[in-house]
Amino acid sequence: MDRPEIVLGCAAVAIAGVALLSSMRSSSSSHDALLLQLIQDGREGRKPRGTQHEDRPAPDDESNSVALLSGFTMQQAREHAQQGASVAKARTPTEVLLDLQRGNARFWMGKAQRPEKSAFERRALIMQQYPSVAILGCSDSRVPVEIVFDQGLGDLFVVRVAGNGLDVSTSASLQFAIHHLKVKVVIVMGHEACGAIKAAQLDEATIKKEPADLAKALLGIKAGLDEQRLKCIRDPRSQDREAVASNVENQVEQLAKDPALMDLVNKDQLAIVGAFYEISSGIVDFFHHVSKPGSPDLGGIRKRPTK
C-alpha cells in the first residue's frame, strides 16, 4: 500500500506542474502579444515602447524581421552611428576629460548611472566605434575601467596589462586608437596596491625566478623606478602611491617621445594624461598631463613638478 506522504507528495508535484504549465502559457501569450505590438509599432513608424530614442520612420524593408520587431532598419542604425561619430569628432580634449571626471564622481559618490545601450544603439555599434578616450590601465580585477568612469559600451577604448606597462602590443593598440579612431584623450592609469609595481621592487634575482614573460615585464617596470628615492619614503601607503605615480609618469613621458603624437598634442587634438585610481575610495586623481604648450590646465589637472 502506498504511503500517504508519498501520495500527497506526488499530488503536490502534479499541482505545481499544472501551475507552472499555466504560468508558461501565460508568459508565452504575453511574449507573443509583445512581439505583435513591436511589429505593429514598426509598421506604423512608432518607436518601440520603453525606449528613449527619437521618433524614426517605419522600416522600409518588411522582410527584415529583426528590424520589424525592433522598429528600425540597418540603414537607420548606420545613420545613428555616423551621427555619434560626428559628435565624438567635435569634442575637445578638455570636454572629454571633464566628462570622465564627472563620471568618476558619480561612481565614488554612489550615484553611477550605469549607462546601457539599447538594442538600436548596439546595432549602430556594429557599423563603427567612436570612443573619445583610450586608456592604458592595469589588468587588476579591482580596476574595471568602464565602471570606475561610469561609461558604457563603445565609450572607452581600453588596453589593460599588468602594471599598465608600455610594450609593442600596448603601444600598437594605443596608436590604433589615436590614428584610426581619433580619440581625443589618452590616459595612463595606475592604481593603489598594484601587485605588479610591488613585485617590480623585488631584487632582480628574485624577479628572474618568475616565468620568463612575467620576469621580463617586471624588469621593464623596475627599470623606470627610482628605488633609492622610494626607500626614503617611510609611510607604506605613501610609498605605494609614489611608486605607482612614477610608473605612470614614465609611460606618459614615453608616449610623449612619439613625434606623431606630439604633433596632435600641439594642434590641441590630443591630450596625454596620467592618473591614479584609489581603490579604497573609488576616486581617480588626474595628476599629470602633456598638452599643447600654453593651453590652460585640462579639467583642473596640473603637470606634476619634475624631480
C-alpha beads as a LAMMPS data file, in Angstrom:
LAMMPS data file: protein, C-alpha beads

307 atoms
306 bonds

1 atom types
1 bond types

-500.0 500.0 xlo xhi
-500.0 500.0 ylo yhi
-500.0 500.0 zlo zhi

Masses

1 110.0

Atoms # bond

1 1 1 0.000 0.000 0.000
2 1 1 1.280 3.453 -0.907
3 1 1 2.461 5.581 1.953
4 1 1 0.176 8.636 2.474
5 1 1 3.068 11.111 2.454
6 1 1 4.274 9.789 -0.927
7 1 1 0.793 10.113 -2.416
8 1 1 0.493 13.632 -1.041
9 1 1 3.965 14.468 -2.351
10 1 1 3.079 13.237 -5.837
11 1 1 -0.134 15.223 -5.746
12 1 1 1.760 18.359 -4.744
13 1 1 4.224 17.876 -7.581
14 1 1 1.369 17.395 -10.029
15 1 1 -0.354 20.567 -8.828
16 1 1 2.904 22.500 -9.063
17 1 1 3.427 21.171 -12.571
18 1 1 -0.015 22.326 -13.671
19 1 1 0.631 25.742 -12.152
20 1 1 3.994 26.013 -13.893
21 1 1 2.498 24.991 -17.241
22 1 1 -0.242 27.560 -16.804
23 1 1 2.351 30.199 -15.965
24 1 1 4.423 29.268 -19.011
25 1 1 1.380 29.509 -21.258
26 1 1 0.528 32.892 -19.769
27 1 1 4.114 34.085 -20.220
28 1 1 4.139 32.800 -23.786
29 1 1 0.907 34.636 -24.528
30 1 1 2.336 37.852 -23.087
31 1 1 5.514 37.408 -25.114
32 1 1 3.520 36.831 -28.310
33 1 1 1.459 39.926 -27.585
34 1 1 4.617 41.981 -27.082
35 1 1 6.088 40.764 -30.369
36 1 1 2.882 41.610 -32.201
37 1 1 2.869 45.080 -30.651
38 1 1 6.507 45.654 -31.657
39 1 1 5.742 44.572 -35.218
40 1 1 2.742 46.910 -35.327
41 1 1 4.842 49.777 -33.963
42 1 1 7.448 49.148 -36.643
43 1 1 4.894 49.142 -39.441
44 1 1 3.311 52.365 -38.196
45 1 1 6.642 54.128 -37.660
46 1 1 6.342 54.367 -33.883
47 1 1 9.360 53.873 -31.636
48 1 1 9.199 50.683 -29.547
49 1 1 7.632 51.164 -26.143
50 1 1 10.123 51.668 -23.320
51 1 1 12.912 53.174 -25.458
52 1 1 14.258 56.706 -25.257
53 1 1 15.200 57.188 -28.882
54 1 1 13.798 59.842 -31.107
55 1 1 10.891 59.057 -33.404
56 1 1 12.005 57.280 -36.523
57 1 1 10.215 56.409 -39.785
58 1 1 8.807 52.976 -40.371
59 1 1 11.181 50.325 -41.722
60 1 1 11.177 50.297 -45.489
61 1 1 12.007 46.578 -45.755
62 1 1 9.397 44.444 -44.024
63 1 1 11.315 41.301 -44.980
64 1 1 13.831 42.252 -42.316
65 1 1 12.118 40.571 -39.374
66 1 1 14.607 41.880 -36.823
67 1 1 14.030 45.423 -37.988
68 1 1 10.279 44.920 -37.792
69 1 1 10.461 43.542 -34.274
70 1 1 12.675 46.389 -33.084
71 1 1 11.207 49.242 -35.133
72 1 1 14.372 50.226 -37.039
73 1 1 16.442 49.200 -40.029
74 1 1 20.141 48.687 -40.583
75 1 1 20.197 51.938 -42.561
76 1 1 18.820 53.807 -39.578
77 1 1 21.426 52.154 -37.357
78 1 1 24.117 53.212 -39.816
79 1 1 22.887 56.806 -39.729
80 1 1 22.851 56.715 -35.930
81 1 1 26.476 55.515 -35.908
82 1 1 27.510 58.301 -38.271
83 1 1 25.786 60.854 -36.078
84 1 1 27.558 59.508 -32.982
85 1 1 30.914 59.637 -34.755
86 1 1 30.314 63.264 -35.750
87 1 1 29.524 64.223 -32.157
88 1 1 32.657 62.455 -30.887
89 1 1 34.808 64.151 -33.522
90 1 1 33.611 67.607 -32.498
91 1 1 34.550 67.203 -28.831
92 1 1 37.710 68.793 -27.439
93 1 1 40.200 67.049 -25.127
94 1 1 39.082 69.283 -22.252
95 1 1 35.414 68.370 -22.761
96 1 1 36.259 64.684 -22.850
97 1 1 38.255 64.867 -19.620
98 1 1 35.539 66.792 -17.822
99 1 1 33.055 64.107 -18.817
100 1 1 35.324 61.423 -17.361
101 1 1 35.772 63.377 -14.141
102 1 1 32.013 63.733 -13.780
103 1 1 31.568 60.013 -14.420
104 1 1 34.119 59.100 -11.769
105 1 1 32.470 61.499 -9.310
106 1 1 29.137 59.750 -9.869
107 1 1 30.834 56.397 -9.260
108 1 1 32.541 57.206 -5.970
109 1 1 29.504 59.074 -4.646
110 1 1 27.327 56.048 -5.326
111 1 1 25.309 57.887 -7.991
112 1 1 26.506 55.946 -11.044
113 1 1 24.052 55.947 -13.942
114 1 1 25.358 52.676 -15.397
115 1 1 24.628 53.763 -18.976
116 1 1 23.267 50.882 -21.008
117 1 1 22.917 50.773 -24.768
118 1 1 19.534 49.914 -26.249
119 1 1 19.179 47.287 -28.969
120 1 1 19.158 50.109 -31.523
121 1 1 22.384 51.615 -30.179
122 1 1 24.099 48.225 -30.013
123 1 1 23.193 47.644 -33.634
124 1 1 24.699 51.025 -34.505
125 1 1 27.947 49.922 -32.860
126 1 1 28.214 47.136 -35.442
127 1 1 28.853 49.813 -38.056
128 1 1 31.729 51.546 -36.306
129 1 1 33.182 52.508 -32.943
130 1 1 33.858 56.096 -31.962
131 1 1 35.341 56.289 -28.437
132 1 1 36.781 59.627 -27.356
133 1 1 39.227 58.125 -24.862
134 1 1 41.927 55.453 -24.923
135 1 1 43.043 54.138 -21.539
136 1 1 46.135 52.126 -20.720
137 1 1 45.285 50.523 -17.399
138 1 1 46.240 47.597 -15.220
139 1 1 44.709 44.154 -15.652
140 1 1 43.909 44.024 -11.913
141 1 1 40.378 42.705 -11.346
142 1 1 39.653 45.560 -8.930
143 1 1 40.058 48.200 -11.629
144 1 1 37.174 47.810 -14.124
145 1 1 37.718 50.971 -16.119
146 1 1 34.232 51.430 -17.603
147 1 1 32.651 51.079 -14.157
148 1 1 35.125 53.441 -12.483
149 1 1 34.293 56.185 -15.015
150 1 1 30.584 55.283 -15.263
151 1 1 30.803 54.741 -19.014
152 1 1 29.043 52.318 -21.344
153 1 1 29.611 50.208 -24.438
154 1 1 31.708 51.953 -27.057
155 1 1 32.651 54.911 -24.841
156 1 1 36.215 53.863 -23.979
157 1 1 38.990 52.090 -25.866
158 1 1 40.697 50.141 -23.084
159 1 1 44.094 48.440 -23.086
160 1 1 44.800 46.509 -19.888
161 1 1 48.055 44.837 -18.910
162 1 1 49.802 44.128 -15.602
163 1 1 51.363 47.327 -14.287
164 1 1 49.883 49.344 -17.191
165 1 1 53.217 48.974 -18.953
166 1 1 54.097 50.117 -22.451
167 1 1 55.399 47.462 -24.814
168 1 1 54.979 46.700 -28.511
169 1 1 51.457 45.345 -28.102
170 1 1 50.065 48.029 -25.800
171 1 1 51.759 50.820 -27.741
172 1 1 50.342 49.486 -31.018
173 1 1 46.858 49.360 -29.506
174 1 1 47.101 52.985 -28.392
175 1 1 48.444 54.036 -31.783
176 1 1 45.433 52.412 -33.439
177 1 1 43.078 54.310 -31.134
178 1 1 44.880 57.605 -31.759
179 1 1 45.446 57.453 -35.504
180 1 1 42.412 55.475 -36.663
181 1 1 39.710 56.004 -34.038
182 1 1 40.813 59.618 -33.468
183 1 1 40.469 59.568 -29.681
184 1 1 40.932 62.955 -28.022
185 1 1 42.497 61.784 -24.769
186 1 1 44.967 59.044 -23.856
187 1 1 45.072 58.138 -20.169
188 1 1 47.688 56.013 -18.435
189 1 1 46.087 54.925 -15.169
190 1 1 47.827 53.180 -12.296
191 1 1 46.123 52.185 -9.086
192 1 1 46.506 51.724 -5.363
193 1 1 48.075 48.445 -4.176
194 1 1 49.270 47.393 -7.629
195 1 1 50.809 43.930 -7.344
196 1 1 52.951 44.389 -10.448
197 1 1 54.546 47.561 -9.065
198 1 1 55.226 45.883 -5.736
199 1 1 56.765 42.864 -7.447
200 1 1 58.933 45.101 -9.622
201 1 1 60.588 46.437 -6.461
202 1 1 61.898 42.988 -5.502
203 1 1 65.551 42.263 -6.153
204 1 1 66.450 41.245 -9.675
205 1 1 67.446 37.695 -8.728
206 1 1 64.022 37.060 -7.195
207 1 1 62.222 38.501 -10.217
208 1 1 64.174 36.264 -12.581
209 1 1 62.766 33.199 -10.822
210 1 1 59.366 34.043 -12.289
211 1 1 58.243 32.686 -15.694
212 1 1 60.205 34.345 -18.494
213 1 1 57.491 36.653 -19.843
214 1 1 56.406 37.778 -16.381
215 1 1 60.001 38.426 -15.351
216 1 1 60.583 40.475 -18.495
217 1 1 57.528 42.631 -17.795
218 1 1 58.516 43.210 -14.162
219 1 1 62.094 44.088 -15.062
220 1 1 60.764 46.592 -17.592
221 1 1 58.744 48.301 -14.854
222 1 1 61.657 48.106 -12.422
223 1 1 63.944 49.954 -14.833
224 1 1 61.718 53.031 -14.625
225 1 1 61.506 53.233 -10.827
226 1 1 63.794 55.377 -8.689
227 1 1 64.119 52.776 -5.961
228 1 1 66.631 54.733 -3.889
229 1 1 64.192 57.617 -3.591
230 1 1 61.300 55.271 -2.842
231 1 1 63.241 53.744 0.055
232 1 1 63.365 57.177 1.679
233 1 1 59.572 57.220 1.981
234 1 1 58.714 55.602 5.311
235 1 1 54.934 55.547 5.141
236 1 1 53.919 52.365 3.228
237 1 1 50.829 53.899 1.656
238 1 1 52.697 56.999 0.511
239 1 1 55.467 54.837 -0.897
240 1 1 52.920 52.723 -2.763
241 1 1 51.324 55.770 -4.354
242 1 1 54.673 57.319 -5.261
243 1 1 55.875 54.118 -6.938
244 1 1 52.668 53.800 -8.959
245 1 1 52.669 57.503 -9.871
246 1 1 56.302 57.321 -11.004
247 1 1 55.499 54.345 -13.217
248 1 1 52.561 56.219 -14.743
249 1 1 54.737 59.255 -15.424
250 1 1 57.293 57.048 -17.148
251 1 1 54.619 55.710 -19.513
252 1 1 53.262 59.208 -20.205
253 1 1 56.725 60.528 -20.987
254 1 1 57.432 57.541 -23.238
255 1 1 54.289 58.326 -25.220
256 1 1 55.324 61.984 -25.410
257 1 1 58.521 60.973 -27.221
258 1 1 56.466 59.964 -30.271
259 1 1 56.651 62.885 -32.775
260 1 1 53.346 61.917 -34.397
261 1 1 51.542 62.036 -31.053
262 1 1 53.143 65.326 -30.089
263 1 1 52.070 66.800 -33.418
264 1 1 48.463 66.056 -32.451
265 1 1 49.071 67.417 -28.955
266 1 1 50.455 70.678 -30.350
267 1 1 47.388 71.003 -32.585
268 1 1 45.185 70.637 -29.489
269 1 1 43.689 67.465 -30.945
270 1 1 45.054 65.159 -28.245
271 1 1 45.968 65.215 -24.564
272 1 1 48.005 62.561 -22.764
273 1 1 47.147 62.250 -19.084
274 1 1 48.442 60.298 -16.105
275 1 1 46.025 59.164 -13.397
276 1 1 45.954 57.274 -10.102
277 1 1 42.916 55.215 -9.062
278 1 1 42.457 54.825 -5.322
279 1 1 40.670 51.510 -4.847
280 1 1 39.754 52.280 -1.237
281 1 1 37.810 55.445 -2.109
282 1 1 36.914 54.975 -5.774
283 1 1 38.466 58.332 -6.677
284 1 1 40.598 58.824 -9.786
285 1 1 43.225 61.532 -9.351
286 1 1 44.373 63.061 -12.634
287 1 1 47.799 64.383 -11.713
288 1 1 49.985 64.692 -14.799
289 1 1 49.378 65.751 -18.370
290 1 1 51.035 66.516 -21.659
291 1 1 49.057 69.061 -23.667
292 1 1 49.505 71.947 -26.068
293 1 1 52.092 74.430 -24.734
294 1 1 50.391 77.454 -23.244
295 1 1 46.999 75.749 -23.046
296 1 1 45.030 76.046 -19.782
297 1 1 45.122 73.160 -17.360
298 1 1 42.854 70.400 -18.564
299 1 1 39.910 69.870 -16.252
300 1 1 41.907 71.065 -13.257
301 1 1 44.853 68.736 -13.978
302 1 1 48.288 70.141 -13.366
303 1 1 51.564 68.851 -14.642
304 1 1 53.437 67.236 -11.789
305 1 1 56.645 69.091 -10.881
306 1 1 59.738 67.460 -12.296
307 1 1 62.001 65.691 -9.836

Bonds

1 1 1 2
2 1 2 3
3 1 3 4
4 1 4 5
5 1 5 6
6 1 6 7
7 1 7 8
8 1 8 9
9 1 9 10
10 1 10 11
11 1 11 12
12 1 12 13
13 1 13 14
14 1 14 15
15 1 15 16
16 1 16 17
17 1 17 18
18 1 18 19
19 1 19 20
20 1 20 21
21 1 21 22
22 1 22 23
23 1 23 24
24 1 24 25
25 1 25 26
26 1 26 27
27 1 27 28
28 1 28 29
29 1 29 30
30 1 30 31
31 1 31 32
32 1 32 33
33 1 33 34
34 1 34 35
35 1 35 36
36 1 36 37
37 1 37 38
38 1 38 39
39 1 39 40
40 1 40 41
41 1 41 42
42 1 42 43
43 1 43 44
44 1 44 45
45 1 45 46
46 1 46 47
47 1 47 48
48 1 48 49
49 1 49 50
50 1 50 51
51 1 51 52
52 1 52 53
53 1 53 54
54 1 54 55
55 1 55 56
56 1 56 57
57 1 57 58
58 1 58 59
59 1 59 60
60 1 60 61
61 1 61 62
62 1 62 63
63 1 63 64
64 1 64 65
65 1 65 66
66 1 66 67
67 1 67 68
68 1 68 69
69 1 69 70
70 1 70 71
71 1 71 72
72 1 72 73
73 1 73 74
74 1 74 75
75 1 75 76
76 1 76 77
77 1 77 78
78 1 78 79
79 1 79 80
80 1 80 81
81 1 81 82
82 1 82 83
83 1 83 84
84 1 84 85
85 1 85 86
86 1 86 87
87 1 87 88
88 1 88 89
89 1 89 90
90 1 90 91
91 1 91 92
92 1 92 93
93 1 93 94
94 1 94 95
95 1 95 96
96 1 96 97
97 1 97 98
98 1 98 99
99 1 99 100
100 1 100 101
101 1 101 102
102 1 102 103
103 1 103 104
104 1 104 105
105 1 105 106
106 1 106 107
107 1 107 108
108 1 108 109
109 1 109 110
110 1 110 111
111 1 111 112
112 1 112 113
113 1 113 114
114 1 114 115
115 1 115 116
116 1 116 117
117 1 117 118
118 1 118 119
119 1 119 120
120 1 120 121
121 1 121 122
122 1 122 123
123 1 123 124
124 1 124 125
125 1 125 126
126 1 126 127
127 1 127 128
128 1 128 129
129 1 129 130
130 1 130 131
131 1 131 132
132 1 132 133
133 1 133 134
134 1 134 135
135 1 135 136
136 1 136 137
137 1 137 138
138 1 138 139
139 1 139 140
140 1 140 141
141 1 141 142
142 1 142 143
143 1 143 144
144 1 144 145
145 1 145 146
146 1 146 147
147 1 147 148
148 1 148 149
149 1 149 150
150 1 150 151
151 1 151 152
152 1 152 153
153 1 153 154
154 1 154 155
155 1 155 156
156 1 156 157
157 1 157 158
158 1 158 159
159 1 159 160
160 1 160 161
161 1 161 162
162 1 162 163
163 1 163 164
164 1 164 165
165 1 165 166
166 1 166 167
167 1 167 168
168 1 168 169
169 1 169 170
170 1 170 171
171 1 171 172
172 1 172 173
173 1 173 174
174 1 174 175
175 1 175 176
176 1 176 177
177 1 177 178
178 1 178 179
179 1 179 180
180 1 180 181
181 1 181 182
182 1 182 183
183 1 183 184
184 1 184 185
185 1 185 186
186 1 186 187
187 1 187 188
188 1 188 189
189 1 189 190
190 1 190 191
191 1 191 192
192 1 192 193
193 1 193 194
194 1 194 195
195 1 195 196
196 1 196 197
197 1 197 198
198 1 198 199
199 1 199 200
200 1 200 201
201 1 201 202
202 1 202 203
203 1 203 204
204 1 204 205
205 1 205 206
206 1 206 207
207 1 207 208
208 1 208 209
209 1 209 210
210 1 210 211
211 1 211 212
212 1 212 213
213 1 213 214
214 1 214 215
215 1 215 216
216 1 216 217
217 1 217 218
218 1 218 219
219 1 219 220
220 1 220 221
221 1 221 222
222 1 222 223
223 1 223 224
224 1 224 225
225 1 225 226
226 1 226 227
227 1 227 228
228 1 228 229
229 1 229 230
230 1 230 231
231 1 231 232
232 1 232 233
233 1 233 234
234 1 234 235
235 1 235 236
236 1 236 237
237 1 237 238
238 1 238 239
239 1 239 240
240 1 240 241
241 1 241 242
242 1 242 243
243 1 243 244
244 1 244 245
245 1 245 246
246 1 246 247
247 1 247 248
248 1 248 249
249 1 249 250
250 1 250 251
251 1 251 252
252 1 252 253
253 1 253 254
254 1 254 255
255 1 255 256
256 1 256 257
257 1 257 258
258 1 258 259
259 1 259 260
260 1 260 261
261 1 261 262
262 1 262 263
263 1 263 264
264 1 264 265
265 1 265 266
266 1 266 267
267 1 267 268
268 1 268 269
269 1 269 270
270 1 270 271
271 1 271 272
272 1 272 273
273 1 273 274
274 1 274 275
275 1 275 276
276 1 276 277
277 1 277 278
278 1 278 279
279 1 279 280
280 1 280 281
281 1 281 282
282 1 282 283
283 1 283 284
284 1 284 285
285 1 285 286
286 1 286 287
287 1 287 288
288 1 288 289
289 1 289 290
290 1 290 291
291 1 291 292
292 1 292 293
293 1 293 294
294 1 294 295
295 1 295 296
296 1 296 297
297 1 297 298
298 1 298 299
299 1 299 300
300 1 300 301
301 1 301 302
302 1 302 303
303 1 303 304
304 1 304 305
305 1 305 306
306 1 306 307
